[in-house]
Amino acid sequence: MQNDLQTPEEIRQHIWKELGRASRDRHHAWRTPVLATAADNGLVNARTVVLRDVDAALRTLVVFTDSRSPKVSEIGKQQAGLFVFWSSRLSWQVRARVTLSIQTSGPEVDAYWQQVSQSAGARDYMAQTAPGTVCAGAANTAGADTGTPHFAVMKAQVTEMDWLELGRGGHRRARILADGWEWLMP
Ligand SMILES: Cc1cc2nc3c(=O)[nH]c(=O)nc-3n(C[C@H](O)[C@H](O)[C@H](O)COP(=O)(O)O)c2cc1C
C-alpha cells in the first residue's frame, strides 16, 4: 500500500513506474499479467503473458508471442483486450483496457528479435508445430526447431486503467484515463 500517494496523478505516475520496473525485473509480480481477449463465437479467452517492454510516455505495453498462436488471429478480428495485474507488495490491482496490434516484421520487431535470439527463449518461437495444435501425447512433442522464427510483437495501447488499492483501513479505487481520472467506490 502506498498511502503517501494521494492524487490520481501521483498514482498514475507510480503505476507506470511499477510497470516499467516489471518489464525489467523477472521477480516483479506485474511481470506476468493475465491478458484477456475476445475469442470467436462470443467466447472470451485469457492467458498469462510476460511483460517485455513499457513506454510510459506513449502508454504502451509489449508482449512477445508466436505468430501462429490462436490469440494472434483473434486479435486480428477484435483488437480490444484487458490486462490484469496484481501485486501483493503494493496491494494494488490494475486492470488496463487496451487496443492490441500485432507486428511480425519491421525494424522494431527486428530489434526485439535481436535480443530474444541470443537467449534460450528463442526456442519458444521456432517450434515446428504451432501452439495449441492437438498432439498424441502429453510430452512436449512440438518437434525440432525449424530454424524459422515465428516471432511476433504484441503491442497494447492503454486507453484506460481501473486501479484498486486494498487497505486495512479501507480500499481506494480510481478510473484513470489518458487525460483525466475519477474516484470510484471500491
Ligand atoms: C508464466 C507464463 C508466462 C507466459 N508468457 C507468455 C508470453 O509472453 N507470450 C505468449 O504468447 N504466451 C505466454 N505464455 C503462454 C500463454 O499463457 C498461453 O498458454 C499461450 O500463449 C497460448 O495462448 P492462446 O491459445 O490464447 O494463443 C505464458 C504462460 C505462462 C504460464
The ligand as an ORCA input file, in Angstrom:
! r2SCAN-3c Opt
* xyz 0 1
  C       4.311    -17.699    -16.656
  C       3.824    -17.773    -18.092
  C       4.265    -16.829    -18.987
  C       3.813    -16.849    -20.313
  N       4.237    -15.891    -21.197
  C       3.766    -15.880    -22.457
  C       4.120    -14.817    -23.349
  O       4.855    -13.883    -23.012
  N       3.628    -14.868    -24.614
  C       2.798    -15.875    -25.035
  O       2.380    -15.840    -26.189
  N       2.441    -16.875    -24.212
  C       2.894    -16.895    -22.936
  N       2.528    -17.902    -22.080
  C       1.646    -18.980    -22.577
  C       0.203    -18.447    -22.614
  O      -0.302    -18.337    -21.296
  C      -0.708    -19.326    -23.472
  O      -0.752    -20.631    -22.935
  C      -0.243    -19.415    -24.918
  O       0.254    -18.165    -25.364
  C      -1.413    -19.803    -25.843
  O      -2.405    -18.813    -25.733
  P      -3.548    -18.652    -26.837
  O      -4.069    -20.038    -27.099
  O      -4.562    -17.760    -26.216
  O      -2.921    -18.035    -28.063
  C       2.935    -17.881    -20.744
  C       2.487    -18.814    -19.807
  C       2.935    -18.767    -18.512
  C       2.454    -19.824    -17.537
*
